[in-house]
Each structure stands twice: as C-alpha cells, then as structure tokens.
Amino acid sequence: MEEKDFIQNLLDPKTQNSAFQQLLKEYQRPLYSLIRNIVLNHDDADDVLQNTFVKVFQNLKNFKGESKLFSWMYRIATNEAITFINKKAKRNGITSEALQSKIVDNLKADDYFDGSDIQIKLQKSIALLPQKQQLVFKMRYFDEIKYEDMSEILGTSVGALKASYHHAVKKIEIYMTSN
C-alpha cells in the first residue's frame, strides 16, 4: 500500500482502528529500540513509546507528508525520549549526561538488559558524550539508521551528522582503550 493511502486509512474513522493496529505492529519494535537506546531503562522506554504513539495519533492530521511517515514518527520518538531524559534529570537536580551515567551504573540490575561488562563500558562511554553526539551515535550504531534518514529525523545536514558520529566514535575509542 502506498504511504499516502495508508495515511488516509489512519485518518478515516472507518479504517482508523485497523490502520493504527498495523502502524503499531510495523513500528512498535523499531521505535522501542530507538527509545530504549536513548533512555536505557525498559520501563521508561515503554512509557515513552506509549507517549510517542499517543502523539502520533493526536498529530496525524497535521502530518504534511514532507518527510516519510517513518522519519516523522522517529522524530516524535526521539523528541519524546530526549524530553523524558531532560525532565527526569531536572527532577533529580542533575544534568542529562549525569543521569545517563547513573542509569548505566544501574544497567546490571535491569532484568531486560542482558549485556556483558564490555557493553556496560560502551554505554558508560556513550553517556559521557554530549547529547547530540549520543543521539547520532546511537541512531547510527544501534539502529543502523542511514544518515539521510537521520537528517530528516533530526533536521540536521548529513555532513554535520557524519562529523558528530566521527567525533563520538573517536571519544568512545579513547574511553574504551584507556580505562
């Protein structure tokens, strides 16, 4: 089905429920993965995912089709995850980077995290990056999002994204080899 036809089904009250079920089925996993890579905690990721789909549903009528539906939804999910992290950090009176570092320290206790010590070390090194570099690295490394799609999602040029990713990789390499 063409994307514009699918969007029409999402907007039409007669086909809305089945179309939204299809949307959930298709995008729930990749959006969860993106969100989980940002917020790190399973329960928080579930909450942010739920908020993302509520926002998608509420704002679908405003979707202009200037980007792909996938990119638009990823932008909403990314913004929701970042907003969540920033609010949680503010509530705790710390920076978002400090919060990320604290969450990484608690990963071993997370029943939904089955990573090794090296993966925890990788997460720690990522938590030390500025938020934009974290985001670009996670989207590229974990979710394998193409720079062109990332550009649509984040509203940043491909060149700037490649530079951010390169800087992030260099910082991570230094951290991973020095500690």
Summary of the structure (lengths in Angstrom):
residues: 179
radius of gyration: 17.3
end to end distance: 50.7
largest distance: 59.2
contacts: 511
relative contact order: 0.11
helix: 79%
strand: 0%
